[in-house]
Amino acid sequence: MNTTRRLINYIIGLFIMTIGIAFSIKSNLGVSPVSTILYTLTVVWGIEIGTATIIFHCCLVLFQILLLRRSFDPKNLLQVIVGIIFGYFTSFSVYLMSFIPASSNLLISLVYMLISIVTIAFGIFLYLPPNLIPLAGEGAMQAVTIVTKQPFHRIKIIFDTTMVVVSLCVCLFMIHSPGSVNLGTIISAFLVGTVLKYIVKIFEHYKGYNPMVINHNK
């Protein structure tokens, strides 16, 4: 896969992931585990979702610097730029979803959530194989993996669980409701990876695509 194509896949993948996040917000069933903290910033303190995304990514990069110290690779500061791009994409995607009517019907909300899951999985499918600058969330998990020498998948489970628990506690304390954590959060936690595996199988013979990158990162 040449550099231009990798970059295009990377950018499109990031944007598609934000469409999935916007659908999860529209569902009113909670967001995916990795998005719980940034959405908590929105529902509790009223910070615009794109701004919350940028703040969250900057904090995660700072966390990596504090954790790795001299071992921190300066090129990973580019995660801040990626976080800014991702933040603007998120704001735009949420704006696009504003034209879709909200639903108080559980069935329609579940449909929105399933669309979110498939969209996020497809975004990951495009975003990971180019193997460019990771989002700060993955960068933070990789940093913890380096320091603790634990498998990435184990750190991911702990990382996602911690974000969900923190978000739930903050929302319950501040607004007396689950806020960013709900049924959809649990569904996403189980189904995004499964859907991604099926997408990889469907496209595994696609020229230039290397599913091993996803297997390595996941």
Buried (B, 14 or more C-beta within 10 A) or exposed (E): BEEEEBEBBBBBBBBBBBBBBBBBBBBBBBBBBBBBBBBBBBBBEEBBBBBBBBBBBBBBBEBBBEBBEEEBEEEBEBBBEBBBBBBBBBBBBBEEBEEEEBBEEEEBBBBBBBBBBBBBBBBBBBBBBBBBBBBBBBBBBBBBBBEEEEEBEEBBBEBBEEBBEBBBEBBEEEEEEBBBBBBBBBBBBEBBBEBBBEBBEEBEEEEEBBBEEBEEBB
